[in-house]
């Protein structure tokens, strides 16, 4: 039930609303990100007189999506604003308010590709708050120490990671690893494996025209190559790693390379980090010269529930969280990539996050997961895909065997059309 403010509070409202609203926002935030969001919500409350309650969600995006879908299917009126993953727009479009009209004064400032990712059948499902594309983090001090160049191919990565791992262990770091990444059976593995396959010329699971392409030799070779990392340059435990477990190994100085999202950059340079000032980032490797690097397009957006009793105030909150001022603070404090083109030329952002301007081409060339083409079936497509990959990485069948089974599963799931 939504509560309205008393007449005493109404005198402080500046947005022209007849009443102050009590809103609830669901978001996956921890640590510094939670502190940041609470500070911004406090600013919004002071500005508007509205009250915003933060509903914290599980760290796993797969679990978060499952909970969102249950609430929305039930017509839940308790949550007004949802922080949504870039891939969810086609699946949840019918449950959210169309923001096209409400954002026509600002939408031209956003990257068109990011806006397009949140547009379904002409309906703007959510407003992009920050975008995401992973990169390869590397210990620049260790590469210099051992006379190595940043690797451009997966083969070079393997060789460099193996050599540094052996030499660091010989020097007394028994638990040092060459490379850490996310190989748990969840959405993050879909991102990692899509990057391995796409950067090897193996397609993108389901192509934009709906063709199921994943069962091919290049895709199988890419996954089998990754299987070879487990227990050699990467710990066996990587099979249960999500982003934070990966960062934990990296930030304590126990890995030479890490695949992760931009948020780990600011944390890696924190005062409590063992690797502060000792690392850099680069585009993810490719299989061979001539292949194009591939980073999964990520990002988070603000959507308004069509079941909300406070849609006007909720839209105001979403526009505030996606505003230039908030995105600039988010970039400076959390190293999250803005969705507003102009901020990549901002001097304050460049000074606080020197890597950020160089990240622009990484995410502009990012590869989308096949959520737009597979629509409401994407969640099952992704689960089937990450299951096949995780089986391969765990030693349960070869990539060729598992991709053949996956192709059959996806063909049955597709039916006559996606």
N, C-alpha and C positions, 0 to 999 in steps of 0.2 A: 504494500500500500504506500502511495506517495504522500508525503506530508508537506503542507504549505506553511510558509513562514508567517509569523505574526506581523501585525501592522508596524511594530517597532522596527523590524528588520527591513520592511519594504522601503523605507526612506533611504536605504543605502544602495538600492538597486540602480544601476546605471544603464542597463541594456533596454529599458523600456517595457519589460515584461510586466504583466499584471500581477503575477505572483512569483515569489522565489520558488524554485523547484528543488526537490531532493532526487538526485540521480544516482544510479549505480553503474559502474564501469567494470567490465571483466577484462583482465589482462594478465599475461604471463610475465611477471617482473620479479627479479630477485636482486639482492645486493644494491649496487650503485644505481641500477635502473629503477628499482623500487623507490629509492630515496628521491631520484630525479622526478619520477612521475608524481609522487606525493607533493613535492614542492610546486610542480606546475599546477596540480589540481588546487592547491592552496591559493595560488595566484588567480586562478579562474574564479574560485569562490569569493575572493576579495573584490574582484572586478565586477561580478554579476550579482552577488548575494545568494547564488545557488549553493547547494550542498552536494558534494560528490563522494559517494562511498566506493572504495576500491575493493573489488572482488578478485583475489589473487587465484591464478590458475596453475595447474601442474606445469613443470618445466618441459615435458614432452609435448610437442605440437600435436602429435597424434592423439594423445589423451585429451588435450585441450579441445580439439575439434570434436571428439566424441561427446564431450560434455556440452559444448555449444549446441550440437545437433539435437541432443535430448531436450535441452531447455527450449529451443526454438520450435521444435516439433510439438511441444506441449503448450505453445503460446504463452510462455513465461513473461509476465509483466514486471518482474523484479529487477531484471537487468535491462538498462536502456541503451548503453553503448558497449560495443564489443571491439576489442583490439583483435584484428584478423590477419591471418597469414595470407601472403600474396596468392596462394593457390586455392583459397577457399571461395573466391567470388562466384564461380559458376555453380558451386554446390549449394550455396546459401543465399543466392540472389533473391529468391522469392520471399525470404524472411526479413529482408532489410529495406529500409526507406530509400527511394531514388533521390540521390543528392545532386542531380544535374542542375536543377533550377537554383538550389540554395548555394551552389558553389560557382555559378557562372561568372562571378566577379573576380575569382582567384584562380580558376582551373588552368588558365593559359600560362601560368607561371611554373607549372609542373612539367616534368619530362613526359612527353606524349606516350612513350612506351610504357611508363609506369601507370599512367592514367588508363591506358588501354587494357592493362592487366586487370583492372578493377571495373571494367565496363562489360556488361553482359546484355546483349540484345538492345544496345543503346541506353541502358540504365547504368548510372554510376552507383555501384553497390557500396563502395567505401572510398574514403579519401586517404591517399598515401601519406603516412607520417614519416617514415624513413625507409630507405631501400637497403638492399643487402646483396653482396656477392662475395663469395669466399676467395681467399688467396692462399698462396704458399708462404708461410712464415719460415724464416731460416735464421740460424745463429750466425750473423755476419762475423762475429769475433772468431768463431771456430772455423769458418771457411777461410778466413785470413790466416789463422794459426796453421792450417794444414795446406795452404796454397791452392784452394779450390775456388772455382767460379760457381755462381748460382746455376743450378741445373736447368736446362731448357726442355729436356725430354724425361719421360718416366724412367728410362734406362739409366740416364745420367743421375737421376735422383737416387735410384737404388744403389748404384756404385758409390756415390758420394756419402750417402747415409751409412752404408756398410763400413766404409773406411773410417769415418769419424767415430762411429759407434765402437769399432774395435780399438781405436787408439785412445779414446776416452776411458774405456774399460781397462785398458792396459795401464792407464795412468791412475787407476784407483776408483773410478766411478762404475761400480759393478752393476748398478741399475740404470745405466744410461742406454737410451734407445735412439735409433736413427730417424724414425718417422712415426708420428702418431696422427690418427684421424678418427672419424666416427664410423664404427662398423656394427653398432647395436642394430637390432631388427626394429627399425622405426623410420620415420620420414627422412631423417638425416642420412640414412644409408642410401635411400633413393637419390638424394642430392649427390653424394660422393660417387656412387656408381654411374649415374648419368654423366658426370664429368669425365670419368675414366673412359666410358664408351664414346661419348661425343668427341673427345679430344683424340680418339683413335680412329675416327672416321666410321664409327659403328652406328650412327644415327642417334635418335633421341627417344627410344622405346616405342612410342606411337608418333608418327609423323603428323604435321599439321593437316594433311588431307585425310587423316583417320587410319592410314595404313599401319598395321602392326609390324614393326621393322626389327624388333629386338633380337630375333633369332638369326644372327649372322656371325660369320667367322671373326670379324673384327671385334664385335661386342664380346664374344666368348673369350677371345685372346686377352682383352683388357681385364676381364674379371678374373681369369686364371692368373694373370700377372699379379693382381692384387692379392690373390690367395697365397702367392709365393712370399708376400711380405710378412704374413702372420707367423710369428715365432722366429723370424730372422731379423728384419730391421724394425719390426713392430711387435709389441708384446702380445701374447695370446689374449690378454685381458682386453685388447682393443675391440674384441667381438662384443663387449658389453659397454663400450664407451659411447657416450653422447658428447655434446660440446664441452660441458664443464669438466668431465673426467679427462678429456683430451688436454684442456687448458691446464688442469692441475699438474699433469706430468711436465708439460712444456714450461710453465711459469716457475716451476721449482728447479729449472735448469737441467732436466733429465732427458731432453730430446734435441736432436739437431734440426729437425724439420717438423712442421705442423700444418695441417690443412684446417683452417677455421675462418670464421666470419670476422668482420671488422671490429666487433666489440672487444675482441681479445687484444687488440693493439693498445688501447688506452690502459687496460688492466696490466698488460705486460710491462708497461712503462711506469707503473705505480711505485710508490716508495717501498712497498712491501714485496716487490718482485725481485727474484734472484737474477733476472735477465734484463733488468732496466738498462736501456741504451746499448744492448748487445745483440739486437736483432733487426731485421728488415723484412719487407714483403715483396713478392713478385707474382706475376700471373701463374696459374697452375700449369704444370708441364703438359707436353703433347707426346704422342707415341713416336712420331718421326717428323723430320723437317717437312714442311708443307702442310701439316695438320694445324688446325686452329685451336688455341686454348679455349676451354669451356668452363665457365663458372655458373653454377645454378643460380638463377634469379631468385632472390629472396626479398624479404621486406615485410613491414607491418603497417596496417591501415586502421582507420577508424570507421566503424559502421554503426548505424542507428537501427535498433530493432523496430519492426513495424508494429510490435505489440506494446511499445512504450507509451505511457500516458503523458510523457513529457518530450515529445518529438522536437519541438522548436528549441528548447533548451539543450537537448542532446545534440542537435545539429550544430548549435553554437559551440558546444564543448569540442566536437570533432574538428571544427574549423580552427578553433584556438590551438589544439594540439598539433595541427598540421601547418600552423602559421610560420612565417619566416622567423619570427622572434624565437619561438619554441624550437624550431628545427636547428637554428643556429646554436642555441644553448645545448641542444642534444648532441650536436656535432662536436662542440668544444669539450663538453663534460664526459660524453660516453663514446665518442668516436663513431657514432652512427651516421651513415651516409644520408645526406639530404635528398629529398625528392624534388627540390626546387633548383633549377639550373643555375640561377644567379649566385647561390651560396658557394659554389665551387670556385668563385673568383673573390670570395670574401677574405680580406687580409687577416682578420682575427682567427678565422678557422684555419687558414694556412699556417699561421704562426703557432697555434696550439696543436694542430694535427698535420704536420708537414707531409705525411703520406697521403692525405685525402685527395688533393688534386690529381695525384697519379692513379688513384683508384677509379677515377671517372671512366677511363676506357675499359677497365675490367668489367664494370657492371653494364656499360653500354653494349658490350659484346656478350653479355650473359645469355645463357640458354634457358628458356622457360621449361619447366616441367610440363608434361602433356595434360594439364588440367583443363585448358580451354577446349581442346578437341574432345576429351573424354567426358567432360561435363560432370554430371552427378555421379558418374561411375569412377571418377578419378581416385577416390580413396581406396577402392578395391583394386584398381590398377596398380597403385603405388604399393599397397600391402602385398600383392602377389609378386611384384617385382623385387621389393626388398627381401621377401621371403626366399626367392630363388637365389638372390645374391648372397644372403646370409648362409644359406645351405652350402653354397660353393665355398665361401670363405671358411666355413667350419669343417670342410672336408667331406661333406655329405653329397657326393656326386660331382661330376665335372661341370664346368660352365656350359658346355655344349648340351649335356644331358638336361640340366636344369632350365636352360633357355628354351629347349624344345618343349618341355612340359609347360613352361610359362606361356609360350605362344599358343598352346592349346587352351589354356585357362583363359587367356585374354580374348581369344577368338570366340569362345563360348560366352564370355561376359559381354562382348560387343553385340552379339546377335546380328540383327539386320543393320543396325546403325548405332553409333555412340549416342 
